[in-house]
Amino acid sequence: MELSYYGPDEPIPLSLILEIFGLEDALRTLRATTTPDEARRFEGLLACDYAERTLPAFEAYAKRTKWIPDENLPRHAIETARQFLRGETTLDAVDAAVQSASNVAFGLDLDAECEPDDAPIHAAHDAAEAALDAALVALEDREFPRSVLDVVDDTPESEREWQTQRFAELLEKADK
């Protein structure tokens, strides 16, 4: 189906934008297709899903190096962001989780500068950063972050396919 099928006053389904133009354009278009609060909630939940897929890299690094006494800090930031987006926790709780994830990401950033060729530390840093960004989306502090889209466990193509599929699944769920 082409976009020319739709008239000037006929809404174009976001799923069609996703299919024709891809994930990034669909994310940009999301804000124009619904209320700002609904768009922010959808973006936040999607960012949490994307960031959560990066956590095994962070958790493996944290366990291997014992650098962080609590390797669950980024996971906690993501879950707290989800709870906030569902109206189940307070802004203060998300602020605290964001601060913890921020401290982790900052510490890993300093370590990554010291060890430029250490891939695990870079993956761990990227995962912590994605968790932080997901929580910041929930706080309305940030647009949908590129870092959440670009942190991958597999090849970029396979991860992008998963991200696109997850976006489509959430769209379908939202339409029901």
C-alpha positions in Angstrom: 0.0 0.0 0.0 1.3 3.5 -0.8 0.9 6.7 1.0 -0.9 8.2 -2.0 -3.9 6.1 -1.2 -4.6 8.3 1.8 -6.4 11.6 1.3 -5.5 14.9 3.0 -7.8 14.3 5.9 -7.3 10.6 6.2 -5.0 9.4 9.0 -2.0 7.3 7.9 -1.4 4.4 10.2 1.9 4.5 12.1 2.4 0.8 11.2 2.4 1.8 7.5 5.1 4.5 8.2 7.1 1.9 10.0 6.7 -0.5 7.1 7.6 2.0 4.3 10.1 4.3 5.9 11.5 2.3 8.8 12.0 2.6 12.5 13.6 6.0 12.9 10.9 7.8 10.8 8.2 5.9 12.7 9.7 7.1 16.0 9.8 10.7 14.7 6.2 10.4 13.4 4.9 9.0 16.7 4.8 12.4 18.3 2.5 13.7 15.6 0.0 10.7 15.8 -1.2 10.9 19.4 -1.3 13.1 22.4 2.1 14.1 23.9 1.5 12.0 27.1 0.6 8.9 25.1 3.6 9.4 22.8 5.9 9.8 25.8 4.5 6.7 27.5 4.9 4.6 24.4 8.4 6.0 23.7 9.4 5.4 27.3 8.2 1.8 27.4 9.9 1.1 24.0 13.1 2.6 25.2 12.9 0.4 28.3 12.4 -2.7 26.2 15.4 -1.8 23.9 17.7 -0.9 26.8 16.8 -4.1 28.7 18.2 -6.2 25.8 21.6 -4.6 26.5 21.8 -5.6 30.1 23.4 -9.0 29.7 26.6 -7.2 28.5 26.6 -5.0 31.6 25.8 -7.7 34.1 28.4 -10.1 32.7 31.0 -7.3 33.0 29.9 -6.4 36.5 30.0 -10.0 37.7 33.4 -10.7 36.0 35.2 -7.7 37.3 33.2 -7.2 40.6 33.7 -3.5 39.7 30.1 -2.7 40.8 28.8 -4.2 44.0 25.2 -4.2 42.7 25.1 -5.1 39.0 21.3 -4.6 39.1 21.4 -0.8 39.1 20.7 -0.3 35.4 18.0 -3.0 35.5 16.5 -1.2 38.5 16.5 2.1 36.6 14.7 0.5 33.7 12.1 -1.2 35.9 11.6 2.0 37.9 11.1 3.9 34.6 8.5 1.3 33.5 6.7 1.6 36.9 6.6 5.4 36.6 5.2 5.2 33.0 2.4 3.0 34.3 1.7 5.4 37.2 3.0 2.9 39.8 5.8 4.9 41.4 6.9 8.5 42.0 9.1 10.9 40.2 11.5 10.8 43.2 11.9 7.1 42.8 12.8 7.5 39.1 15.2 10.4 40.0 17.0 8.1 42.5 17.3 5.3 39.9 18.5 7.7 37.3 21.2 9.0 39.6 22.4 5.5 40.4 22.5 4.5 36.7 24.2 7.8 35.9 26.9 7.1 38.5 27.5 3.6 37.0 27.6 5.0 33.4 30.0 7.7 34.4 32.3 5.3 36.3 32.4 2.9 33.3 33.0 5.8 31.0 36.2 6.7 33.0 37.3 3.1 32.9 36.6 2.8 29.1 38.9 5.9 28.6 41.6 4.0 30.4 41.1 0.8 28.4 40.3 1.9 24.9 40.6 -1.6 23.4 38.5 -3.4 26.0 35.3 -4.4 24.2 33.5 -5.7 27.3 33.8 -2.5 29.2 32.6 -0.5 26.2 29.5 -2.9 25.9 28.9 -2.5 29.7 29.1 1.3 29.4 26.8 1.4 26.5 24.3 -0.8 28.3 24.4 1.4 31.4 24.0 4.5 29.2 21.0 2.9 27.4 19.4 2.2 30.8 20.0 5.8 31.9 18.6 7.1 28.6 15.5 4.9 28.9 14.8 6.3 32.4 15.4 9.9 31.2 12.8 9.4 28.4 10.3 8.4 31.2 11.2 11.6 33.0 10.6 13.6 29.8 14.2 14.8 30.0 15.2 13.5 26.7 13.8 12.8 23.2 13.9 9.1 22.2 17.7 8.5 22.4 19.8 7.3 19.6 21.9 5.5 22.1 19.0 3.1 22.9 18.7 2.3 19.2 22.4 1.9 18.6 23.4 -0.4 21.5 23.3 -3.9 20.1 24.1 -7.4 21.3 24.1 -9.0 17.8 24.9 -7.6 14.5 23.3 -4.2 14.0 21.0 -5.5 11.3 19.5 -8.3 13.4 19.1 -6.0 16.4 17.4 -3.4 14.2 15.0 -6.1 13.0 14.2 -7.0 16.5 13.6 -3.3 17.5 11.4 -2.8 14.5 9.4 -5.9 15.3 9.0 -4.8 19.0 7.8 -1.4 17.8 5.2 -3.1 15.6 4.1 -5.4 18.5 3.6 -2.4 20.8 1.7 -0.5 18.1 -0.6 -3.5 17.6 -1.1 -3.8 21.4 -1.9 -0.1 21.7 -4.5 -0.3 18.9 -6.5 -2.9 20.9 
